[in-house]
Amino acid sequence: MDLKGRKIILGSNSPRRRELMAGLNIDFIVDTGNTFSESYSPDTPYDEVPVLMSEGKSLGFHRPLADDEILITADTMVILSDEILGKPHGREDAVRMLRDLSGREHKVITAVTVRDSKKFKTVTDTTLVWFKDLSEGEIEYYVDACRPFDKAGAYGVQEWIGYIGITRIEGSYFNVVGFPVHLVYSLLQEFLED
């Protein structure tokens, strides 16, 4: 992809997003300076929360963007029925989330915001994921071995629990990892054509 002299900034602390962004073979830097406080009203419809968070991270970037810069931010939510499963608050919370996900289907929604000095655009991607019935031993082993405390829904599809527990995915695998790179690529093309 010809960046046409533009500088790409990834505004994310996630090592998985950095790795996936690098897979696009695009030069970018990581800058996570931000003033945005990640909170939302409990009345917010669950499917709107990732958009609010991604746009908040973009607009809360710690400085104005230069004319040659493009900022990318994202937010991923795991939704079980109508409950948002965010990052677990510790071991017991992670175990509880995985017990809840066991044997059931859930949604993973990621919002991606791309912004430059003139405009911004946000898109979302939704993937359905099915877990087999997980045993208590499998859940506890995974939580203790992989410590998924920085992951929405307390799991990483690319880790042990995904290998042994996920029976079906409908939609983008990379969305479940936390970064729908096909959409990122399309958005960047759109911004570079303007």
C-alpha positions, 0 to 999 in steps of 0.5 A: 500500500502506498501511504502517499507520504502519510504517517500512520499512528496506531493508538492501542496498547494491545500487542495483538493489534500491533501484530495484526497491523504489522501483518499489513506490511504498512509502516506505523508507529504506536502512540497511546497518549490519551485523555479519554476515560473509558466509561459509558452509561449502563443504558447504552445499547450493547452494540453501540458501546464499542463505537463509543469507546473507539471514537472516544479513544480517537477524539481523546488522542493527546494532541491534534493530528498533523495534516500528514497523520492518520490515527487508528483506534479500536475497541472490542467487546464480548457480548453474551446474551445482553451482557457485556463481558469486559476485561476480568477484574481478577482470577475469579471474574475470569473463571466466572466469565468462562463458565458463562461462555461454556457451551454457548454462542456469543458475539464479538463486536469490534469498532475501528475508528480512522481519523485524520486532521479533516475527517473520521470514520468508524466501522464495526465488525461482528463475529459469532463464536461457539464454545464447547462445554468447558470443564472446570479443570479446563477453565482453571488451567487456562486462567492460571496458565495464560492469565487472560486478564487483559482480554475482553471475555477473559479469553484469547481465541489464539491461545490454548482455550481457543485451540481446545474450546472453540467449535465454530466461528462465523465471521472474521477470526481476526475480529475475535483477536481484536482487530478486523484487519480487512476493515482497517485496510479498506478504511486506510485505502479510503483515506489515502484516496482522498 
